[in-house]
Amino acid sequence: MTPKLAGIDDNQKRARSAMNDIILKVEGLKVRIGEKFVINGVDLEIARGKVLALVGESGSGKTLTGLAALDLLPEGSVREGGAIFLRGRDIFSMEKEEKRKMRGKDIAMVFQEPFTAMNPVMSVGDQIREVFDAHFDISGNDTGRKIKEVLNSVRLPDSLIKSYPHELSGGMRQRAMLAMAIACSPDVLILDEPTTALDVSIQKEMLDLIRQLQEKKAFAALFITHDFSVVNMVADNVAVMKEGRIIECGLKEDVLRSPREKYTKKLIGCVPRIGVKQRRLLTDV
């Protein structure tokens, strides 16, 4: 008998299997700023142990979608419809205290610029300690041990416990921010352009670290980016966002090899290649 070649049918089976353990589900999300809908009917699903890359240019609504998952939309933005379910619970229907307990413990976020996201007058160790204190009742000695463990898990030495954010390099600050996010082993991790400001070599180290942590801890991850070269390194599935809408979604291999939308093709075409002159992305598609 001729062996069956792996192809679309196999990919569809894997996708259906993953659907059985959906951790985060976005349904019909609509967010308005002024008279403009900046998120307009977004649907997304992320399964346990999977990375969904949300890809699009600046202003497409990627970060707002991530903030909405924490119900932390910025002032001036209004949710006009839709729901976001975390393990089947509608986040928007939760009481204020329940949402506070959820953030950091069940779902956490790594922000694009850790220098502004971290507290400049608190040491790295104290900022991680705050995360533990907010969600667990543990003794000082146990907390100190856990702080060291989480720092080591992101490849940072114990000696940085007493360091302040301004004393760290950009890559070290980003890893410290990652340590804070994974401290309570959340079910969902949102990463907002976590490597944008890093050198290329440090960027690769950070992406390798994120993927290793994700495989070890099996959290569902929403990875926000504009760069398809990053998508290729970390994602299982891809959703392409344009002007507040998801215009294409599927397995990474399918989207990279056979993109349906012209906009997706242009985003992929922006990935630098040696010996190929790049053109600016034009969005009139």
C-alpha positions in Angstrom: 0.0 0.0 0.0 1.3 3.4 -0.9 1.9 5.5 2.3 -0.3 8.5 2.6 1.5 11.8 2.2 1.1 14.4 4.9 -0.9 17.3 3.6 -4.0 19.4 4.1 -6.1 16.5 5.5 -3.5 15.9 8.2 -3.3 19.6 9.0 -7.1 19.7 9.3 -7.1 16.7 11.7 -4.5 18.4 13.9 -6.5 21.7 13.9 -9.7 19.8 14.9 -7.8 18.1 17.7 -6.5 21.4 19.0 -10.0 22.8 19.0 -11.0 20.4 21.8 -8.9 22.4 24.3 -9.6 26.1 23.5 -8.4 28.3 26.4 -9.0 31.8 25.0 -11.9 32.5 22.6 -12.8 35.9 21.1 -16.2 36.3 19.5 -17.4 39.3 17.5 -15.2 41.8 19.4 -16.0 45.4 18.5 -14.1 48.4 19.9 -14.7 52.0 19.0 -12.6 55.2 19.4 -14.7 58.2 18.6 -16.8 57.4 15.6 -14.3 54.8 14.2 -14.4 51.1 14.9 -10.8 50.2 15.5 -11.7 46.5 16.1 -14.6 45.4 14.1 -16.0 41.9 14.6 -12.8 40.0 15.5 -13.0 36.2 16.1 -10.0 34.3 17.5 -9.4 31.0 19.2 -6.2 29.7 20.9 -5.8 26.2 22.2 -3.7 25.0 25.1 0.0 24.7 24.2 -0.4 26.6 20.9 0.9 30.0 19.7 -1.4 32.2 17.6 0.5 35.0 15.9 -1.7 38.1 15.3 0.0 39.8 12.4 -0.6 43.3 10.9 0.9 46.7 10.4 0.8 49.4 13.1 -2.7 50.7 13.8 -4.4 47.5 12.6 -5.8 46.8 16.1 -3.5 44.1 17.3 -2.5 45.6 20.7 -6.0 46.7 21.4 -7.2 43.1 20.9 -4.6 41.9 23.4 -5.5 44.6 25.9 -9.2 43.7 25.5 -8.4 40.1 26.6 -7.4 41.5 29.9 -10.3 44.0 29.9 -7.8 46.8 30.0 -8.8 48.9 27.0 -7.3 52.4 27.2 -9.3 55.5 28.1 -11.3 56.8 25.2 -12.0 53.3 23.7 -15.4 51.7 24.1 -16.3 48.1 23.6 -19.4 48.1 21.5 -20.0 44.3 21.3 -18.6 40.8 21.4 -17.3 38.6 24.2 -13.9 37.1 25.3 -14.0 33.7 27.0 -11.2 32.4 29.2 -11.7 28.7 29.8 -15.4 29.3 29.0 -15.9 32.3 31.3 -16.8 35.6 29.7 -14.2 38.0 30.9 -16.4 41.1 30.5 -19.1 39.6 32.8 -16.7 39.0 35.7 -16.9 41.2 38.8 -14.1 43.7 39.3 -12.3 41.7 42.0 -12.5 38.5 39.9 -10.9 40.3 37.0 -8.1 41.6 39.3 -7.4 38.0 40.5 -7.5 36.8 36.9 -4.8 39.2 35.6 -1.4 37.9 36.2 -2.6 34.5 37.5 -4.8 33.1 34.7 -3.8 35.5 31.9 -0.7 37.8 31.7 0.9 40.2 29.2 4.4 41.0 28.1 4.4 44.6 26.9 6.4 45.9 24.0 8.5 48.4 26.0 9.5 47.0 29.4 11.3 50.2 30.4 7.9 52.0 30.6 5.9 49.0 31.8 8.2 48.3 34.8 8.3 50.4 37.9 11.6 52.4 37.8 11.9 52.7 41.6 11.4 49.1 42.5 14.0 46.3 42.1 13.4 43.4 39.7 13.0 41.1 42.7 10.4 43.3 44.4 8.4 43.6 41.2 8.2 39.8 40.8 7.5 39.5 44.6 4.4 41.7 44.1 3.1 39.3 41.5 3.3 36.4 44.0 1.9 38.4 46.9 -1.1 39.4 44.8 -2.1 35.9 44.1 -0.6 33.5 46.7 -0.3 33.3 50.5 3.3 32.1 50.9 6.1 32.9 53.3 9.0 35.2 52.6 11.5 32.4 52.3 9.4 30.5 49.8 8.8 33.7 47.8 12.5 34.4 47.6 13.1 30.8 46.3 10.4 31.2 43.7 11.8 34.6 42.6 15.1 32.9 41.9 13.5 30.0 40.1 11.5 32.3 37.8 14.6 34.4 37.0 16.6 31.4 36.2 13.8 30.1 34.0 14.2 33.1 31.7 18.0 32.8 31.9 18.7 35.6 34.3 21.0 35.3 37.3 19.9 35.5 40.9 22.1 38.6 41.3 19.6 40.7 39.4 17.1 40.4 42.3 18.3 43.7 43.7 18.9 45.4 40.4 16.7 48.2 39.0 15.3 48.3 35.5 17.6 51.1 34.4 20.6 49.0 35.3 19.6 46.2 32.8 20.1 46.0 29.1 17.1 46.0 26.8 17.2 42.2 26.4 17.5 41.7 30.2 14.6 44.0 30.9 12.5 42.1 28.4 13.3 38.8 30.1 12.6 40.3 33.5 9.2 41.4 32.2 8.7 37.8 30.9 9.6 36.5 34.3 6.9 38.6 35.9 4.4 37.4 33.3 5.0 33.7 33.8 5.6 33.8 37.6 2.1 32.4 38.3 2.1 30.0 35.4 -0.9 31.6 33.6 -3.0 29.6 31.1 -2.7 32.4 28.5 0.3 34.7 27.8 -0.1 37.7 25.5 3.2 39.0 24.0 3.0 42.4 22.4 5.9 42.8 19.9 8.3 41.6 22.6 11.4 41.6 20.4 10.9 44.8 18.3 13.5 47.0 20.1 16.2 44.2 20.4 19.3 43.5 18.3 18.9 40.7 15.9 21.0 38.2 17.8 19.2 39.0 21.1 15.9 38.8 19.3 16.6 35.2 18.3 17.6 34.3 21.8 14.3 35.8 23.1 12.2 34.0 20.6 14.0 30.7 21.4 13.3 31.3 25.1 9.6 32.1 24.6 9.1 29.0 22.4 11.0 26.7 25.0 8.9 28.1 27.9 5.7 27.7 25.9 6.5 24.1 25.1 7.5 23.3 28.7 4.5 25.1 30.4 1.9 24.5 27.6 0.3 27.9 28.0 -1.8 29.3 25.1 0.0 32.3 23.6 -1.2 35.3 21.6 2.0 36.6 19.9 1.4 40.1 18.5 3.8 41.1 15.7 4.1 42.8 12.3 7.0 40.5 11.2 6.4 37.3 9.3 10.0 36.2 10.0 9.1 36.1 13.7 5.9 34.3 12.9 7.9 31.6 11.2 10.0 31.0 14.3 7.3 30.9 17.0 3.8 30.4 15.7 1.5 27.4 15.2 -1.4 29.4 13.7 -1.6 32.8 12.2 -4.4 35.5 12.0 -3.8 38.5 9.8 -5.4 41.7 10.9 -6.1 44.8 8.7 -8.0 47.8 9.8 -9.6 46.1 12.8 -10.7 42.9 11.0 -9.2 39.4 10.6 -8.8 39.0 6.9 -7.0 35.6 6.9 -6.5 32.9 9.5 -5.0 29.4 9.4 -2.1 27.1 10.2 1.2 28.8 9.8 2.4 26.5 7.1 -0.7 27.1 5.0 -0.6 30.9 5.4 3.1 31.2 4.6 3.1 28.8 1.6 -0.3 29.8 0.1 -1.6 33.1 1.4 -5.0 33.9 0.0 -5.1 37.7 0.5 -3.0 40.3 -1.3 -2.4 42.1 1.9 -0.9 38.9 3.5 1.3 38.4 0.5 2.6 41.9 0.8 3.3 41.5 4.5 5.2 38.3 3.7 7.0 40.1 0.9 8.3 42.7 3.4 10.5 40.0 5.1 14.1 41.0 4.2 16.0 38.6 1.9 19.7 38.7 1.0 20.2 40.1 -2.5 16.5 41.1 -2.9 15.6 44.8 -2.9 12.6 45.4 -0.6 9.6 47.6 -1.4 7.5 49.5 1.1 4.2 48.0 2.1 1.3 49.6 0.3 -2.1 49.1 2.0 -4.5 50.0 -0.8 -5.4 46.4 -1.4 
